Amino acid sequence: MKNKNTTEKYMTLYMSFGMCFGVSGGIIFGTIFFPDNMSLGICFGLPLGMCIGLLIGQAKDKRLSENIMIIRKIEAAKDSSDLVIYVSDKNEIEKQYRVTEKKIKEEKFVQGDRVAEEIDGSLVSLESK
């Protein structure tokens, strides 16, 4: 059973990126060391790229998991099409974030969802929808 305090938002994304770069790196590796059969390089590049991407994604997910917050209410901002989202963290400290309409459509924020704060200060949804 999956723990509610963990997230897997970036792990699969970065693993996919790692596979793409691993295949291209494997072709280069195979061309240099196995000129007669460059596909041998893909056998090394693909799993290596996948593992590197997995590690990067897990590191980002771990950082997000440490900062999980719950959306308490969503209100329209005055004089703007933006919305103000009120969240509470694990210590029940309430914070508010101003979110653009575009970000609301991308992330599909709903009251009660789990969210986390990115490095740049923006909110990101941890729910899969």
C-alpha angles and dihedrals in degrees: 000000000000118000112241091219095062131075136203100191099124103024097083093038094055092040088058091049089049091052091052093050091041093057092050091045090048091053090052090046091048093048092053101042102025107033093168094052114022093172088078087072091059089061088063100034100050099057092038092053091045092052093047091049091047092053093049092048093048091051091053092046091050090054090050092047091058091058105044115156133180123230108239100178142348122214135175115255118239116256093004144075089235123105130227114224119200114205135175124213129214091281090053091248109150119225131177130217129191109223128189122235091246092055091048090056092047098047099030095217115203130179110271095027122133113245137172136202119248123218091263092055098255125128123248125191118237094195120099111230 
